[in-house]
Amino acid sequence: MKRFLGILLPLCLLVTFVAPAAFAADREVTARDLQGINAKRHRYLFSVAGGAAIGAAVGVLVGSGNDVTKGMLIGGGAASTAYVHANRNAGGAWRPWTMLLGHTALGSGLGWTICGCDDGLVAGTLIGAGSSAIWQASQPNRGRPTAQTRP
C-alpha cells in the first residue's frame, strides 16, 4: 500500500501543477507579435528565395537531381544580382559582399549548366567571382565624402 501511495501521490501532484498549464488557452495573436515578420522588411532575402524557388521549378521541369541545384544557383544568383543593381541601398554595408555572392552563384550555375561537369562549376564560380571583384574595384567610391575621400 505504501508503494502504491508513493507512486500515486507524485502523479497527483504532477497532474495538479502541470495539467492546467498544458491545457490553458494561448493568448490572442496581435499585430505586434508579427511585427518583424514581413516581406517588405526583408525584401532582398525574399527576392533571392523566390528566384531560387523559380530556378528549382525550372530545374524540375527540365530534369532532376543536379538540374534542380543548377536552377537554384541561376535563379537565386540572378534575383540577387537584379535586386542589388536595382536598389542602391540594398545590403547596406554588406552590399559588396551581396554583389559578389550573387554574381558568384549566377556564374557557377551558368558554368555548371553549360559544361555539365564539375570543371564547369569551378570555372563558372571563378569567372563570376573574378568579374564581380574587377567590376566593383573599377567603380568609383560613391559613398559619403569623409576626411579621407574627396568628392
VEXBALO-621163 format. One record per residue (C-alpha): x, y, z. Coordinates in steps of 0.1 Angstrom, whole numbers, padded with zeros to 4 digits, always signed. Last residue first. Layout:
BEGIN
XYZ;...
***
This chain:
BEGIN
+0341+0643-0536;+0373+0637-0517;+0379+0607-0495;+0399+0606-0463;+0380+0633-0443;+0348+0617-0454;+0327+0620-0485;+0297+0598-0484;+0298+0567-0505;+0301+0567-0543;+0336+0553-0544;+0343+0550-0581;+0337+0516-0598;+0368+0497-0611;+0371+0476-0579;+0335+0466-0581;+0338+0454-0617;+0370+0435-0610;+0355+0418-0580;+0324+0409-0599;+0344+0395-0628;+0365+0374-0605;+0336+0360-0585;+0316+0351-0616;+0345+0337-0636;+0358+0317-0606;+0324+0302-0599;+0318+0295-0636;+0353+0278-0639;+0346+0256-0608;+0311+0246-0619;+0323+0240-0655;+0351+0218-0641;+0325+0198-0622;+0308+0189-0654;+0276+0198-0674;+0296+0224-0694;+0268+0250-0700;+0248+0242-0668;+0278+0241-0645;+0291+0273-0659;+0257+0290-0657;+0251+0279-0621;+0287+0289-0610;+0284+0323-0627;+0250+0331-0611;+0262+0320-0577;+0294+0340-0580;+0275+0371-0592;+0251+0369-0563;+0279+0363-0538;+0300+0392-0550;+0270+0416-0552;+0260+0406-0516;+0295+0410-0505;+0298+0445-0520;+0265+0455-0505;+0273+0443-0469;+0274+0479-0455;+0238+0483-0465;+0226+0452-0484;+0203+0471-0507;+0208+0509-0506;+0213+0513-0543;+0184+0492-0553;+0182+0480-0589;+0217+0465-0590;+0212+0447-0557;+0178+0433-0567;+0190+0421-0602;+0221+0405-0588;+0202+0387-0560;+0175+0375-0584;+0200+0363-0609;+0221+0345-0583;+0190+0328-0568;+0176+0317-0602;+0210+0305-0615;+0220+0287-0583;+0185+0273-0578;+0184+0261-0614;+0217+0243-0611;+0206+0227-0579;+0174+0215-0596;+0193+0203-0626;+0216+0183-0603;+0189+0159-0594;+0160+0162-0619;+0153+0173-0654;+0140+0203-0674;+0107+0207-0654;+0124+0201-0621;+0152+0226-0629;+0126+0252-0639;+0109+0247-0605;+0143+0250-0588;+0150+0282-0606;+0117+0296-0596;+0124+0287-0560;+0159+0302-0561;+0145+0334-0575;+0119+0335-0548;+0145+0329-0521;+0167+0356-0535;+0137+0380-0537;+0126+0371-0502;+0161+0377-0488;+0164+0411-0505;+0129+0422-0495;+0134+0415-0458;+0113+0443-0442;+0088+0443-0471;+0082+0406-0469;+0070+0406-0433;+0080+0392-0400;+0092+0418-0375;+0057+0429-0364;+0040+0395-0362;+0036+0396-0324;+0027+0433-0326;-0002+0425-0349;-0018+0405-0322;-0021+0368-0315;-0047+0360-0288;-0034+0343-0257;-0030+0306-0256;-0056+0286-0238;-0045+0265-0208;-0045+0227-0212;-0008+0222-0206;-0006+0248-0179;-0036+0234-0160;-0022+0199-0164;+0013+0206-0150;+0005+0215-0114;-0023+0192-0104;-0013+0164-0128;+0022+0163-0113;+0009+0165-0078;-0014+0136-0085;+0014+0116-0100;+0037+0123-0071;+0010+0110-0047;+0001+0079-0067;+0036+0064-0068;+0043+0066-0031;+0007+0057-0024;+0011+0024-0043;+0044+0018-0025;+0029+0024+0008;+0000+0000+0000;
***
